[in-house]
Amino acid sequence: MLSQEERDWLRMQAEMLRREEEESEQQGGGPSPSMAMQFMPEGGASASGGSSGGSGMAAAAWPAALVAAIVANETYQNKEGNRPEDFGDHMTELATGKVLERDVEKYLGDGKMAEHLGRMGNPEGMLKNIERSLKPWEWF
């Protein structure tokens, strides 16, 4: 059995959550900031300026998503035959940005604009684009 004090505390918490839900519905949905703060870590490392495990995982989420997208694209392009068969050549093209040129050629075709966009994946290609931009008579 719960003591009277515990029952009062539970009623108070339920009433507070009900009010917060009503406020969030009036504000357009989503949890209210005060409700979200209940789930934030308290004291310890986060209060002293350190980081907690959750914030470290959140900081690593976008690089992990980027790596997953790159791996998925490279796997798909390899199965489609748009990458070299030799692993060493494939890694060289990844490092030099040649894979972007291949993808642009495949999906945008052969044209001056596609060639320009494909070169933007590596420093050498960007230098070629800059040199070409200084010669407007070669644009068309």
QUIWO-V477021 format. One record per helix or strand of 3 or more residues. SS is the DSSP state (H for helix, E for strand). FROM is the first residue (numbers start at 1). TO is the last residue. Records with the same first field share a line. If there is no record, write none. Layout:
BEGIN
SS: FROM-TO + FROM-TO
END
This chain:
BEGIN
H: 4-26 + 33-37 + 44-47 + 53-59 + 61-79 + 87-96 + 98-108 + 112-119 + 123-133 + 136-138
END
